[in-house]
Amino acid sequence: MKILLVSIGTRGDIEPFLAQAELLKHAGHEITCQFPEQFRELTEALGYSFLGFDKGFLEMLESQSGKAVMGGGGAFKQLKGYINLIMNSLKIQKLIVQQQKEALKELNPDKVLFHAKALYHYLAAMENPRKFILLSPLPCLIHPVKEFPHIGLAKWKPFSEKWNLKSYGFVNGARYGVMKRLLKPYYGDFPKLSINSKTLKTFESTQLRTLYTISPSLFPYPDYWPKSAKITGYFFRNQMKNYQIDSELNDWIEKHPKAALLTFGSMTNPNPKKYSELLIHLLIKHQIPTIVNLSWGGLEKIEMDSDLIFYVNQVPYDWVLPKIYGMIHHGGSGTTHHAAINGCVQLIIPHIVDQYFWNRLILKRGLGPEGTSIHKITSNNFEKALLEFWNQKDFKTQADAIAKGMINEASKEKVIKEITQD
């Protein structure tokens, strides 16, 4: 069976699709991935055919506007960044939508797994619903949740149950408006469809097959969701295939059996030196041995004479997390799940959108304290959360319990059957 996987975004948007690709390839299916061009080398190295989206989306996040949105600054600077991102995103989305259409025509796949940002596939799915599956690495996007508002409002604290549910209508109503604007040139490809906000909402919320690749231990399945929505558990790609163990890092971990990992993943910000100095200074002050993952540039190496800090550019989570106590991170879905399944206590410093949701969920599940947004972080509020993260024994007990529950919750056989069935 020819299967096309389509995702748009940062590494956190790509990894869940690569995990599904690994499952499906192992089951004998022919895999093609359509991701931003920046992920070509990674994807082809894993043995998958690759079609690249224009580089503009990720370059937009690396721009000053993108960094202002993700990494702090005054309210006016953030607002200006949001406006610029929206305008640039609309321009880039027009090109990306066309590339989605071209890929479908060229490949004519038997099945398509697509990300919520891959808008053309909504129309194709309305015409042929059994062929298309929406794959989402986060909840609170389409199907309403009583406990939490729409993911787009995650930066604010949850409202009452009534207004949490209403928020989905408000945010998705605006989203359907944007979708119609971008997809209108393609309505002629689907002459039998009636396309408007109402039909988009009905299809997406009750008919579109949706697989949430999240852990039911972290986010139990709401019993009021439609049958079209399923929670499959989180699947982890094997990142150890080509990793050469750093003997120096391994020795450092043996020397510091209780250690933390600090990473912002693919998140960037306007002043990585400032935030790095703030965080690392307090880690050293409280004698917390920490591996600092410099990754995409959200953190920088700080010249401090201390054996407590070990810098890496990248390190596989499935190698390092079983060896350490906890993780201080940005709160992406994949990072949160990796930390959880390895029994790590978590302290999240959210940057954007869904990361605020995971921050609150970690607190709700008892896996760590509530962290402070990078937009509002200070030495005082980070130090308070850091000490709670490091010293609260109940967090580790609960983290170990959740990890045990997650081990067998994701069935490879069930998800492959769900994807490939007619």
Order of alpha helices (4+ residues) and beta strands (2+ residues): beta-alpha-beta-alpha-beta-alpha-alpha-alpha-beta-alpha-beta-alpha-alpha-beta-beta-alpha-beta-alpha-beta-beta-alpha-beta-alpha-beta-alpha-alpha-alpha-alpha
